[in-house]
Amino acid sequence: MPQRAEVFSARAARLRQLADGHPLGDYLRLMAALVDAQQRVLDNFQTERPSPESIEQAQQHCMPLVPATGGYDAGRWQPLLTPLLDAVASQPGVSPAVKAVIDRVRAADPASLEAGAQALLAGHGKGVDAASAPFLMAALQVLWTGVASTFDAGEVPMLDVPNVCPVCGTLPVASVVRIGGAHEGYRYLACGLCSTEWHMVRVKCTHCEASEHVAYHVVDKAGDAAASGEDVAAADGGILKGKDGRPKLDEAAKRVASSPIRAESCDDCHSYRKIFYQDKDPFVEPVADDLASLALDVLMGEAGYARANGNPLLWQNAEEA
């Protein structure tokens, strides 16, 4: 479950680390300022848990505890938006374009903001201003991360659909293979809304759950080509093997094996999500590292794969994705 005292501060620190020397460094630093503000707002926010009856019903029926489209946000999220906007607007060096977006959000009437939030929570974002969306999502993230942090792992039901968040029902932004203790070598899906992580076996499509045609792709150091292991699967021990079970050690497989960031593609549904490996980089953070690896998204799109879902800090409308 998300660690309330540090979930956003750790993400902000990672964004700043990734920003150094990055082509999108200015945007990553801007988002770091927004995420830092999320932590401050969360620290001072009194979270309301759903009723015991609602929790019990969700547990009995294997449903998300606080579904994103279930109305929990009503009257709760908009008061969180203003301090987030104030924090970013007060940052030194904020561009006129960013200030214009903030002013536009401030001037929006509550009904318009609510319509935008509901579209984002539903996952389609149709008609949502892409420049404003990260600010709306930031407020929604504070709300849902706050409530997710009040649950113990034992309270969270196991859903019949394993690739949606068991707390809020949202699709994962990415997955991460953890290191250390009981989590060593296990893959966890990461929710972009409530920051919950939940287990899903490796070498399995996180979108359609197929496992026959899963492959892994990385960006070459030059940044202009993708190396892919078309029939390579990462076993729990971290050894790359072909379908015949023998080690596959060609150059593409070696690059895939050494990279902390990979795109896990599926030729059954032609989609992909990124997967991050803590044993290659212990500081990976799913939302931050996903945002900072857009070059891999570009290359996967050129290869004909569709991204399974977006990043909350960089919104694309469905017709633009």
C-alpha positions in Angstrom: 0.0 0.0 0.0 1.2 3.6 -0.6 3.4 5.1 2.1 1.5 8.3 2.9 4.5 10.1 4.4 6.7 9.7 1.3 4.8 8.5 -1.7 4.9 11.8 -3.6 8.2 13.2 -2.2 10.0 10.0 -3.4 8.4 10.5 -6.8 9.4 14.2 -7.0 13.0 13.3 -6.0 13.1 10.7 -8.8 11.8 13.2 -11.3 14.5 15.7 -10.4 17.1 13.0 -10.7 15.9 12.0 -14.1 15.7 15.6 -15.3 19.4 16.2 -15.2 20.6 16.2 -18.8 17.2 15.0 -20.1 15.8 16.5 -23.3 12.5 17.0 -21.3 14.3 18.2 -18.2 12.2 21.4 -17.9 9.0 19.5 -18.0 10.2 16.8 -15.5 11.3 19.6 -13.1 7.9 21.3 -13.5 6.1 18.0 -12.7 8.5 17.5 -9.7 7.3 20.8 -8.3 3.7 19.7 -8.8 4.4 16.3 -7.1 6.2 18.0 -4.2 3.1 20.1 -3.7 1.0 16.9 -3.7 3.0 15.6 -0.8 2.4 18.8 1.2 -1.3 18.8 0.4 -1.6 15.1 1.4 0.3 15.8 4.6 -2.4 18.2 5.7 -5.4 16.4 4.2 -7.9 14.6 6.5 -8.8 11.4 4.6 -12.3 9.9 4.8 -12.5 6.2 4.5 -15.6 4.6 2.9 -18.2 3.2 5.3 -17.5 -0.2 6.8 -20.6 -1.5 5.0 -19.2 -0.3 1.6 -15.8 -1.9 2.3 -17.4 -5.2 3.4 -19.6 -5.3 0.2 -16.5 -4.7 -2.0 -14.6 -7.5 -0.2 -17.5 -9.9 -0.5 -17.9 -9.3 -4.2 -14.2 -9.0 -5.1 -14.7 -5.4 -6.3 -12.4 -2.4 -5.9 -12.7 -0.8 -2.5 -13.1 2.8 -3.7 -13.8 2.7 -7.5 -12.6 5.7 -9.5 -16.0 6.1 -11.1 -18.0 5.3 -7.9 -18.5 8.9 -6.8 -16.0 9.0 -3.9 -14.5 12.2 -5.2 -17.8 14.2 -5.0 -17.1 17.4 -3.2 -13.7 16.2 -2.1 -11.2 16.8 -4.9 -11.7 20.4 -6.0 -10.5 22.0 -2.7 -7.2 20.1 -3.2 -6.7 21.7 -6.6 -6.1 25.3 -5.5 -3.0 24.8 -3.3 -1.5 22.6 -6.1 -1.9 25.4 -8.6 -0.6 28.0 -6.1 2.5 25.9 -5.5 3.4 25.6 -9.1 2.6 29.2 -10.0 4.9 30.4 -7.3 7.9 28.4 -8.6 10.8 30.6 -9.9 11.1 30.6 -13.6 7.6 29.2 -14.4 7.0 30.0 -18.1 4.2 32.2 -19.3 2.6 29.2 -21.1 2.4 27.3 -17.8 1.0 30.3 -16.0 -1.6 30.7 -18.7 -2.7 27.1 -18.2 -2.9 27.6 -14.4 -5.0 30.8 -14.9 -7.3 28.8 -17.2 -7.9 26.1 -14.6 -8.5 28.8 -11.9 -11.1 30.5 -14.1 -13.0 27.3 -15.0 -16.3 26.9 -13.3 -16.8 23.9 -10.9 -19.1 22.1 -13.3 -16.5 22.2 -16.1 -13.8 21.0 -13.7 -16.0 18.2 -12.5 -16.8 17.1 -16.1 -13.1 17.0 -16.9 -12.3 15.0 -13.7 -15.0 12.5 -14.5 -13.6 12.0 -18.0 -10.1 11.5 -16.7 -11.3 9.0 -14.1 -13.2 7.1 -16.7 -10.0 6.9 -18.7 -11.1 8.4 -22.0 -10.5 12.1 -21.4 -12.6 13.1 -24.4 -12.7 16.8 -24.6 -10.3 17.4 -21.8 -7.7 20.1 -22.2 -4.5 18.0 -22.2 -2.4 20.9 -20.8 -4.8 21.2 -17.8 -5.2 17.4 -17.2 -2.0 16.9 -15.1 -3.2 19.5 -12.6 -6.7 17.9 -12.3 -5.1 14.4 -12.1 -2.8 15.7 -9.4 -5.7 16.6 -7.1 -7.4 13.3 -7.9 -4.2 11.4 -7.1 -4.0 13.1 -3.7 -7.5 12.1 -2.8 -7.2 8.5 -3.9 -3.7 8.0 -2.6 -4.8 9.3 0.7 -7.7 6.8 1.0 -5.6 4.0 -0.3 -3.0 4.6 2.4 -5.6 4.0 5.1 -6.1 0.3 4.1 -4.0 -2.6 5.3 -3.0 -5.1 2.6 -5.2 -7.7 4.3 -8.3 -5.5 3.6 -7.7 -5.4 -0.1 -9.7 -8.0 -2.0 -8.3 -10.1 -4.8 -10.2 -9.1 -7.9 -11.5 -11.5 -10.6 -9.8 -9.1 -13.1 -6.1 -9.1 -12.1 -5.0 -6.2 -14.3 -7.0 -3.4 -12.6 -6.2 -1.8 -9.3 -7.9 -3.6 -6.4 -8.4 -0.3 -4.6 -9.7 2.1 -7.3 -10.2 -0.1 -10.3 -7.9 1.9 -12.5 -5.6 0.4 -15.1 -1.9 0.3 -14.1 0.5 2.9 -15.5 3.4 0.4 -15.6 4.9 -2.5 -13.6 8.0 -2.9 -11.5 10.1 -5.9 -10.4 11.0 -5.3 -6.8 14.1 -6.3 -4.8 14.5 -7.0 -1.1 12.9 -9.4 1.4 9.6 -11.0 0.6 9.3 -8.9 -2.6 12.5 -10.1 -4.2 11.9 -10.8 -7.9 8.2 -10.3 -7.9 6.4 -8.1 -10.4 3.9 -5.5 -9.2 1.5 -3.4 -11.2 1.5 0.2 -10.3 -1.7 2.3 -10.2 -1.3 5.9 -11.5 -4.3 7.1 -9.5 -4.0 5.8 -5.9 -0.3 4.6 -6.0 -1.3 1.1 -4.9 0.8 -1.8 -6.2 -0.4 -5.4 -6.6 1.2 -8.6 -7.7 0.9 -10.1 -11.2 3.1 -12.9 -12.5 5.8 -12.1 -14.9 6.0 -12.8 -18.7 2.3 -12.2 -19.0 0.5 -9.4 -20.9 -0.8 -6.9 -18.4 -3.5 -5.9 -20.8 -5.0 -9.1 -22.2 -3.3 -11.6 -19.9 -1.9 -13.7 -22.8 1.6 -15.1 -22.4 2.4 -16.9 -25.7 3.6 -13.8 -27.6 5.2 -11.6 -25.0 8.4 -9.8 -25.9 10.7 -7.1 -24.4 12.0 -4.0 -26.1 14.6 -1.4 -25.1 16.1 1.8 -26.5 19.6 1.6 -27.8 22.1 4.0 -26.2 22.0 6.1 -29.3 18.4 6.7 -28.7 17.4 6.1 -32.3 16.7 2.4 -32.5 14.9 -0.3 -30.4 16.5 -3.6 -29.6 13.9 -6.3 -29.1 13.9 -9.9 -28.0 10.9 -11.1 -30.0 10.7 -14.5 -28.4 12.6 -13.6 -25.2 11.0 -14.1 -21.8 12.5 -13.0 -18.5 12.3 -15.8 -16.0 11.8 -15.1 -12.3 15.5 -15.7 -11.9 16.3 -13.0 -14.4 17.7 -15.3 -17.1 16.5 -14.5 -20.7 15.5 -17.6 -22.5 14.0 -18.4 -25.9 10.8 -20.5 -26.3 13.0 -23.6 -26.5 14.1 -23.0 -22.9 17.8 -22.4 -23.8 19.6 -19.2 -22.9 19.2 -16.6 -25.7 22.3 -14.5 -25.6 22.3 -12.6 -28.9 23.1 -8.9 -28.8 19.4 -7.8 -28.7 18.8 -10.2 -25.7 21.9 -8.8 -23.9 20.7 -5.2 -24.3 17.2 -6.2 -23.1 18.7 -8.1 -20.1 20.8 -5.2 -18.9 18.2 -2.5 -19.2 16.2 -1.3 -16.2 13.5 0.0 -18.5 11.8 -2.3 -21.0 8.5 -2.3 -22.9 6.6 -5.5 -22.5 4.7 -6.1 -25.7 2.0 -8.6 -26.7 1.4 -9.7 -30.2 -2.1 -11.0 -29.3 -3.5 -7.6 -28.4 -0.7 -5.4 -30.0 -0.3 -3.3 -26.9 2.5 -2.7 -24.4 3.3 -1.4 -21.0 6.7 -0.6 -19.5 8.3 -2.7 -16.9 11.0 -1.5 -14.6 13.7 -3.6 -12.8 15.0 -2.5 -9.4 17.9 -5.0 -9.6 19.2 -2.8 -12.5 18.3 0.5 -10.9 17.1 0.5 -7.3 15.6 4.0 -7.6 13.1 3.3 -10.3 9.7 4.9 -9.6 6.9 3.7 -12.0 5.2 7.1 -12.7 8.4 9.1 -12.9 10.4 6.6 -14.9 7.5 6.0 -17.3 7.3 9.8 -18.0 11.0 10.1 -18.5 11.2 7.3 -21.1 9.0 8.7 -23.8 11.6 7.8 -26.5 10.6 4.1 -25.9 7.0 5.1 -26.4 7.8 6.7 -29.7 9.7 3.6 -30.9 7.0 1.2 -29.8 4.4 3.3 -31.7 6.5 3.1 -34.8 6.7 -0.6 -34.3 2.9 -0.8 -34.4 2.1 -1.3 -30.7 -0.4 0.8 -28.8 0.2 2.0 -25.3 -2.2 0.3 -23.0 -2.9 3.5 -21.0 -1.4 6.9 -20.3 0.7 8.6 -17.7 -1.2 10.8 -15.2 1.4 13.5 -15.6 1.2 13.7 -19.4 -2.2 13.3 -20.8 -3.2 12.4 -24.3 -6.8 12.3 -25.5 -7.7 9.1 -27.2 -7.9 10.6 -30.6 -4.3 12.0 -30.2 -2.7 8.9 -28.7 
